[in-house]
Amino acid sequence: MKRDILITKEILIAIEDDLFEKNDQFVLPNIDNSILEGHLKLLENEYLIQIESKGELSTGEKLYHGISLTNRGYDYLKALKKNNLKN
């Protein structure tokens, strides 16, 4: 997987805007699940997001619930918006 700054921005905006219920699985329909999963791992490793719970289906697909931005995540998203990156 290649890291994609526009996907990163889209994920962070979705989290900030609460585009999903906290108890629902975090999905973005226009992003392949494996790419989404990779980016969520990167964001969590950099302490930009906090994931309350993770699960796994029998297919191996990961499920993420209760995702929120950290203070660092808010600052990073603010910088991305300031740089006016467009999809």
NUGU-760058 format. One record per atom (N, C-alpha, C): residue in three letters; x, y, z; atom name; residue number from 1. Coordinates in steps of 0.02 Angstrom, whole numbers, padded with zeros to 5 digits, always signed. Example, Ala and Ser with C-alpha at 12.3 -4.5 7.8 and 13.67 -1.06 7.14 Angstrom:
! NUGU-760058
rest,px,py,pz,atom,nr
ALA,+00660,-00284,+00390,N,1
ALA,+00615,-00225,+00390,CA,1
ALA,+00660,-00165,+00390,C,1
SER,+00642,-00112,+00354,N,2
SER,+00684,-00053,+00357,CA,2
SER,+00645,+00002,+00394,C,2
This chain:
! NUGU-760058
rest,px,py,pz,atom,nr
MET,+00042,-00059,+00000,N,1
MET,+00000,+00000,+00000,CA,1
MET,+00044,+00062,+00000,C,1
LYS,+00025,+00110,-00041,N,2
LYS,+00059,+00175,-00040,CA,2
LYS,+00017,+00222,+00003,C,2
ARG,+00052,+00260,+00043,N,3
ARG,+00018,+00311,+00084,CA,3
ARG,-00008,+00366,+00038,C,3
ASP,-00070,+00386,+00047,N,4
ASP,-00102,+00436,+00006,CA,4
ASP,-00128,+00492,+00051,C,4
ILE,-00099,+00551,+00044,N,5
ILE,-00116,+00608,+00087,CA,5
ILE,-00189,+00629,+00079,C,5
LEU,-00217,+00620,+00019,N,6
LEU,-00287,+00639,+00008,CA,6
LEU,-00334,+00590,+00044,C,6
ILE,-00316,+00527,+00045,N,7
ILE,-00356,+00478,+00082,CA,7
ILE,-00350,+00493,+00157,C,7
THR,-00290,+00508,+00179,N,8
THR,-00279,+00527,+00249,CA,8
THR,-00324,+00586,+00268,C,8
LYS,-00325,+00636,+00226,N,9
LYS,-00366,+00695,+00239,CA,9
LYS,-00440,+00677,+00241,C,9
GLU,-00462,+00636,+00194,N,10
GLU,-00533,+00615,+00191,CA,10
GLU,-00553,+00577,+00255,C,10
ILE,-00509,+00533,+00278,N,11
ILE,-00523,+00495,+00339,CA,11
ILE,-00528,+00542,+00399,C,11
LEU,-00480,+00587,+00406,N,12
LEU,-00480,+00633,+00463,CA,12
LEU,-00541,+00679,+00463,C,12
ILE,-00561,+00702,+00403,N,13
ILE,-00620,+00745,+00399,CA,13
ILE,-00683,+00706,+00418,C,13
ALA,-00688,+00643,+00395,N,14
ALA,-00745,+00602,+00413,CA,14
ALA,-00749,+00592,+00489,C,14
ILE,-00692,+00582,+00520,N,15
ILE,-00691,+00573,+00593,CA,15
ILE,-00711,+00639,+00627,C,15
GLU,-00682,+00694,+00604,N,16
GLU,-00697,+00759,+00635,CA,16
GLU,-00771,+00776,+00627,C,16
ASP,-00799,+00762,+00569,N,17
ASP,-00869,+00780,+00556,CA,17
ASP,-00918,+00729,+00583,C,17
ASP,-00893,+00677,+00618,N,18
ASP,-00937,+00625,+00645,CA,18
ASP,-00984,+00597,+00592,C,18
LEU,-00955,+00577,+00535,N,19
LEU,-00996,+00551,+00480,CA,19
LEU,-01019,+00479,+00491,C,19
PHE,-01005,+00452,+00549,N,20
PHE,-01025,+00384,+00566,CA,20
PHE,-01043,+00383,+00639,C,20
GLU,-01084,+00336,+00658,N,21
GLU,-01101,+00327,+00728,CA,21
GLU,-01043,+00295,+00764,C,21
LYS,-01028,+00315,+00825,N,22
LYS,-00971,+00289,+00862,CA,22
LYS,-00973,+00213,+00870,C,22
ASN,-01033,+00183,+00872,N,23
ASN,-01038,+00111,+00881,CA,23
ASN,-01039,+00073,+00815,C,23
ASP,-01044,+00109,+00760,N,24
ASP,-01044,+00077,+00694,CA,24
ASP,-00974,+00064,+00670,C,24
GLN,-00968,+00016,+00625,N,25
GLN,-00903,+00003,+00594,CA,25
GLN,-00883,+00064,+00553,C,25
PHE,-00819,+00082,+00558,N,26
PHE,-00793,+00139,+00520,CA,26
PHE,-00779,+00117,+00449,C,26
VAL,-00817,+00143,+00401,N,27
VAL,-00807,+00128,+00330,CA,27
VAL,-00816,+00192,+00291,C,27
LEU,-00780,+00197,+00237,N,28
LEU,-00790,+00251,+00189,CA,28
LEU,-00802,+00217,+00122,C,28
PRO,-00862,+00224,+00093,N,29
PRO,-00881,+00184,+00035,CA,29
PRO,-00835,+00191,-00026,C,29
ASN,-00803,+00248,-00034,N,30
ASN,-00762,+00259,-00094,CA,30
ASN,-00689,+00238,-00084,C,30
ILE,-00673,+00209,-00026,N,31
ILE,-00605,+00186,-00012,CA,31
ILE,-00606,+00111,+00001,C,31
ASP,-00565,+00073,-00036,N,32
ASP,-00559,+00001,-00027,CA,32
ASP,-00541,-00013,+00046,C,32
ASN,-00572,-00065,+00074,N,33
ASN,-00563,-00081,+00145,CA,33
ASN,-00490,-00093,+00164,C,33
SER,-00452,-00127,+00121,N,34
SER,-00382,-00140,+00138,CA,34
SER,-00341,-00076,+00139,C,34
ILE,-00356,-00030,+00094,N,35
ILE,-00321,+00035,+00093,CA,35
ILE,-00341,+00076,+00154,C,35
LEU,-00406,+00075,+00171,N,36
LEU,-00431,+00110,+00230,CA,36
LEU,-00397,+00083,+00293,C,36
GLU,-00393,+00017,+00298,N,37
GLU,-00362,-00014,+00356,CA,37
GLU,-00289,+00006,+00362,C,37
GLY,-00253,+00006,+00307,N,38
GLY,-00183,+00026,+00309,CA,38
GLY,-00174,+00098,+00332,C,38
HIS,-00216,+00143,+00308,N,39
HIS,-00211,+00213,+00327,CA,39
HIS,-00231,+00223,+00401,C,39
LEU,-00282,+00186,+00424,N,40
LEU,-00301,+00190,+00495,CA,40
LEU,-00243,+00168,+00539,C,40
LYS,-00208,+00115,+00520,N,41
LYS,-00150,+00093,+00559,CA,41
LYS,-00096,+00147,+00561,C,41
LEU,-00083,+00177,+00503,N,42
LEU,-00033,+00231,+00501,CA,42
LEU,-00053,+00289,+00547,C,42
LEU,-00116,+00309,+00543,N,43
LEU,-00140,+00365,+00584,CA,43
LEU,-00137,+00349,+00658,C,43
GLU,-00153,+00287,+00676,N,44
GLU,-00150,+00266,+00746,CA,44
GLU,-00077,+00264,+00770,C,44
ASN,-00033,+00238,+00728,N,45
ASN,+00038,+00234,+00747,CA,45
ASN,+00069,+00303,+00758,C,45
GLU,+00043,+00353,+00725,N,46
GLU,+00068,+00421,+00733,CA,46
GLU,+00029,+00460,+00785,C,46
TYR,-00015,+00426,+00821,N,47
TYR,-00056,+00456,+00874,CA,47
TYR,-00099,+00514,+00849,C,47
LEU,-00124,+00507,+00787,N,48
LEU,-00169,+00557,+00760,CA,48
LEU,-00242,+00537,+00772,C,48
ILE,-00254,+00473,+00781,N,49
ILE,-00321,+00448,+00798,CA,49
ILE,-00316,+00399,+00856,C,49
GLN,-00374,+00390,+00888,N,50
GLN,-00380,+00340,+00941,CA,50
GLN,-00436,+00293,+00920,C,50
ILE,-00423,+00228,+00923,N,51
ILE,-00473,+00178,+00905,CA,51
ILE,-00494,+00141,+00969,C,51
GLU,-00559,+00145,+00985,N,52
GLU,-00583,+00114,+01047,CA,52
GLU,-00583,+00038,+01043,C,52
SER,-00604,+00011,+00986,N,53
SER,-00606,-00062,+00982,CA,53
SER,-00594,-00086,+00910,C,53
LYS,-00565,-00145,+00906,N,54
LYS,-00551,-00176,+00842,CA,54
LYS,-00578,-00247,+00844,C,54
GLY,-00602,-00270,+00788,N,55
GLY,-00625,-00339,+00784,CA,55
GLY,-00604,-00368,+00717,C,55
GLU,-00621,-00430,+00708,N,56
GLU,-00602,-00462,+00645,CA,56
GLU,-00657,-00511,+00625,C,56
LEU,-00675,-00510,+00561,N,57
LEU,-00723,-00557,+00535,CA,57
LEU,-00688,-00622,+00517,C,57
SER,-00725,-00674,+00504,N,58
SER,-00695,-00738,+00485,CA,58
SER,-00658,-00733,+00419,C,58
THR,-00674,-00683,+00379,N,59
THR,-00640,-00672,+00315,CA,59
THR,-00573,-00638,+00325,C,59
GLY,-00558,-00617,+00386,N,60
GLY,-00495,-00582,+00400,CA,60
GLY,-00502,-00507,+00396,C,60
GLU,-00560,-00483,+00374,N,61
GLU,-00572,-00411,+00369,CA,61
GLU,-00575,-00381,+00440,C,61
LYS,-00541,-00325,+00449,N,62
LYS,-00538,-00291,+00514,CA,62
LYS,-00598,-00244,+00521,C,62
LEU,-00623,-00239,+00581,N,63
LEU,-00677,-00193,+00598,CA,63
LEU,-00651,-00143,+00649,C,63
TYR,-00666,-00080,+00638,N,64
TYR,-00644,-00027,+00684,CA,64
TYR,-00705,+00011,+00709,C,64
HIS,-00707,+00022,+00774,N,65
HIS,-00764,+00057,+00806,CA,65
HIS,-00737,+00111,+00852,C,65
GLY,-00776,+00165,+00859,N,66
GLY,-00759,+00217,+00907,CA,66
GLY,-00695,+00253,+00892,C,66
ILE,-00688,+00277,+00831,N,67
ILE,-00627,+00313,+00811,CA,67
ILE,-00636,+00387,+00825,C,67
SER,-00585,+00417,+00855,N,68
SER,-00587,+00489,+00868,CA,68
SER,-00518,+00519,+00855,C,68
LEU,-00518,+00585,+00844,N,69
LEU,-00455,+00621,+00833,CA,69
LEU,-00423,+00636,+00900,C,69
THR,-00357,+00634,+00901,N,70
THR,-00320,+00657,+00958,CA,70
THR,-00305,+00732,+00948,C,70
ASN,-00276,+00764,+00998,N,71
ASN,-00257,+00834,+00989,CA,71
ASN,-00209,+00841,+00930,C,71
ARG,-00162,+00794,+00926,N,72
ARG,-00115,+00794,+00870,CA,72
ARG,-00151,+00786,+00803,C,72
GLY,-00203,+00744,+00803,N,73
GLY,-00243,+00733,+00743,CA,73
GLY,-00278,+00796,+00720,C,73
TYR,-00307,+00833,+00768,N,74
TYR,-00339,+00896,+00751,CA,74
TYR,-00289,+00946,+00722,C,74
ASP,-00230,+00949,+00752,N,75
ASP,-00179,+00995,+00726,CA,75
ASP,-00156,+00975,+00656,C,75
TYR,-00147,+00910,+00645,N,76
TYR,-00126,+00886,+00579,CA,76
TYR,-00179,+00901,+00526,C,76
LEU,-00242,+00889,+00544,N,77
LEU,-00297,+00903,+00497,CA,77
LEU,-00301,+00977,+00482,C,77
LYS,-00291,+01019,+00532,N,78
LYS,-00291,+01092,+00521,CA,78
LYS,-00237,+01111,+00471,C,78
ALA,-00178,+01081,+00478,N,79
ALA,-00123,+01095,+00431,CA,79
ALA,-00140,+01071,+00361,C,79
LEU,-00171,+01013,+00355,N,80
LEU,-00191,+00988,+00289,CA,80
LEU,-00241,+01035,+00256,C,80
LYS,-00289,+01059,+00295,N,81
LYS,-00339,+01105,+00268,CA,81
LYS,-00308,+01171,+00248,C,81
LYS,-00260,+01194,+00289,N,82
LYS,-00226,+01257,+00274,CA,82
LYS,-00187,+01253,+00208,C,82
ASN,-00157,+01195,+00196,N,83
ASN,-00121,+01184,+00132,CA,83
ASN,-00166,+01174,+00074,C,83
ASN,-00233,+01171,+00087,N,84
ASN,-00284,+01170,+00035,CA,84
ASN,-00276,+01111,-00012,C,84
LEU,-00259,+01052,+00015,N,85
LEU,-00256,+00992,-00027,CA,85
LEU,-00325,+00975,-00051,C,85
LYS,-00331,+00961,-00115,N,86
LYS,-00396,+00946,-00145,CA,86
LYS,-00399,+00874,-00168,C,86
ASN,-00460,+00845,-00164,N,87
ASN,-00471,+00777,-00189,CA,87
ASN,-00477,+00777,-00263,C,87
